[in-house]
Amino acid sequence: MNKAPARKAARAKSGEMRAEYRFDYSKAKPNRFASRVDKRRLVVPLDPDVAEVFTTPEAVNNVLRALIGAMPPTKRE
């Protein structure tokens, strides 16, 4: 006669955080999309008020390029 499977501990109510989570990293796999990332790009989070004005990456880049052009040249050491 087969035993009934043991029940797992009662789960936390939906939407509640547990006090501790245990992850089994032995089953982790490498990110197969990591090689597609352009290492020259930099992602910078914008504050909400700035994001309301600059809604596309092109808009942000255009303003930053104009600002760079207006800056005095700096000496590199």
Backbone torsions as a table, in degrees:
resi	resn	phi	psi	omega
1	MET	NA	130.1	-177.9
2	ASN	-80.8	143.2	175.8
3	LYS	-79.9	149.7	174.0
4	ALA	-70.7	142.1	179.6
5	PRO	-61.0	142.8	178.9
6	ALA	-65.6	139.7	179.5
7	ARG	-81.3	141.8	176.7
8	LYS	-76.5	161.8	178.8
9	ALA	-57.4	150.6	-179.0
10	ALA	-57.0	133.5	-179.0
11	ARG	-80.8	152.3	177.1
12	ALA	-66.9	151.9	179.0
13	LYS	-59.5	149.7	-179.3
14	SER	-56.8	131.4	178.1
15	GLY	93.4	-10.7	179.8
16	GLU	-95.2	144.6	177.4
17	MET	-87.1	141.6	173.9
18	ARG	-78.6	159.9	178.3
19	ALA	-68.5	-31.7	-177.7
20	GLU	-151.0	142.5	175.6
21	TYR	-118.6	139.4	177.7
22	ARG	-116.8	121.1	-178.8
23	PHE	-106.6	140.6	178.7
24	ASP	-95.5	92.3	-176.4
25	TYR	-74.6	-8.9	177.8
26	SER	-68.8	-19.0	179.3
27	LYS	-97.1	3.0	-177.5
28	ALA	-69.0	148.2	178.7
29	LYS	-120.9	151.5	177.6
30	PRO	-66.6	152.6	179.9
31	ASN	-72.2	113.1	-177.2
32	ARG	-74.4	-11.5	-179.7
33	PHE	-99.4	-1.7	-175.7
34	ALA	-61.1	-33.1	-178.4
35	SER	-70.9	-16.7	-179.1
36	ARG	-83.5	-10.6	-177.2
37	VAL	-73.7	131.9	177.7
38	ASP	-81.2	111.2	-175.6
39	LYS	-67.2	-17.9	-178.9
40	ARG	-81.7	-15.7	-179.2
41	ARG	-85.4	148.8	178.8
42	LEU	-127.1	128.0	178.7
43	VAL	-99.6	126.7	-178.3
44	VAL	-126.3	124.7	178.0
45	PRO	-72.3	137.3	177.7
46	LEU	-100.2	145.0	173.5
47	ASP	-65.7	152.2	-175.9
48	PRO	-56.1	-38.5	-179.0
49	ASP	-68.3	-33.2	177.8
50	VAL	-73.8	-39.5	-179.9
51	ALA	-65.2	-25.6	176.7
52	GLU	-67.6	-32.7	-178.2
53	VAL	-85.6	-46.0	-177.8
54	PHE	-103.9	95.6	-171.8
55	THR	-92.4	-9.3	179.8
56	THR	-130.0	155.1	175.9
57	PRO	-60.9	-33.8	179.5
58	GLU	-62.8	-40.5	-180.0
59	ALA	-63.7	-43.6	179.3
60	VAL	-63.7	-46.4	-178.9
61	ASN	-63.2	-39.8	179.2
62	ASN	-62.1	-43.5	-180.0
63	VAL	-67.7	-42.0	179.3
64	LEU	-65.4	-38.1	177.3
65	ARG	-65.5	-38.7	176.7
66	ALA	-64.4	-39.4	178.8
67	LEU	-66.7	-40.7	177.4
68	ILE	-62.1	-40.9	178.9
69	GLY	-65.3	-28.6	-179.0
70	ALA	-86.3	-11.9	-177.8
71	MET	-79.5	146.0	175.2
72	PRO	-69.3	146.7	179.2
73	PRO	-63.3	146.5	179.2
74	THR	-113.2	151.4	177.5
75	LYS	-83.7	134.5	176.1
76	ARG	-96.4	134.9	-179.3
77	GLU	-100.3	NA	NA
